[in-house]
């Protein structure tokens, strides 16, 4: 059993059961001992009364004064019996009727106590002692039926068992409540970890029990380190791209100099490689601008992110000198905050919009639909669109449909990787309204929860 809660419940349940059984045994034994002690004291009292009722007659024989005897000893099989042994003479209580008790003569001062089966199968406690009175040494034995005591003990055991069962049920309910209350902080941590995975929170709360606080603090520390490393990696990527721009520009100028014109193949190859490096560098710079400074794991809110993203792309594609086109980007999104990683969504949408802006003539549209854990978006443009064969090639890494349009073909492949990461669907078709390419993306986090 791997659950700590079930282990605690099972351990406490077993402990309570053992404790109740031990208490039952101790209390039952104590009551039985107390009952037998009470019967013994009563027998000793009856012995004193019996000795006082013994008299020596004129013949020198012991006899009982009946008016000084308790009437209980006169009722047949009353459960109270006595036997007096004086030499060869034995006196029996009337309650024994025709039965007898096996009693051995005892010397003066010796006392014995035992249990025996008496008349009608009664369980008798026998008290016997040796005495001397008026020069006579005799033995007196008195007995009392323990059956009423045993029956009372049985009733007590049933009452105690019922009460113990009720107390046990109450204790188990209280125990389960206490355990659940004690594990609530762990449930909260589990829920926060789930929210952390979904991007709803950036760190775990540290208001937790002392036993798990070091673990929570360590997780928060690791999250902070990962965030800092990710941000440094992005900054380094942007800094490197900026640092390479000047040397690449210089190499491009050198490739166009007259000194290299005598070797056309070398000049052309150098220009091709410089252009490829320049495209890659521009791509990374654009990617850094699109992703911004968001915290890792943050959720994606179109209402907050789209104005900034659209503004960046509008500035990048403000005017095409070739086609003389003022580009307009229209977007429509609900107020929903989607439980998807902000950086992944900006990477996905930024690349799709970047591709749409390159091909569009005047207009690009993007629409968002869905709920917190389900996102559906549609991007379309009024560009030339693609044939069925070209649509099949669009998601292949490095494939470009038109070499005249700047770009190295990694954008749609990156989009495909992001969609596959979320187990989503990426579809390409022709826009029925604008006539250009239409890209549809569906992402679903619900199946993971």
Secondary structure by P-SEA (a helix, b strand, c coil): cccaaaaaaaaaaaaaaaaaaaaaaaaaaaaaaaaaaaaaaaaaaaaaaaaaacccccccbbbbcccccccccccccccccbbbbcccbbbbcccccccccccccccccbbbbbcccccccccccccccccccccccbbbbbbbbaaaaaaaaaaaaaaaaaaaaaaaaaaaaaaaaaaaaaaaaaaaaaaaaaaaaacccccccccccccaaaaaaaaaaaaaaaaaaaaaaaaaaaaaaaaaaaaaaaaaaaaacccccccaaaaaaaaaaaaaaaaaaaaaaaaaaaacccccbbbbbccccaaaaaaaaaaacccccccccbbbbbbbbccccccccaaaaaaaaaaaaaaaaaccccbbbbbbbbcccbbbbbbbcccccccaaaaaaccccccccccccccccaaaaaaaaaaaaacbbbbbbbbcccccbbbbbbbbccccc
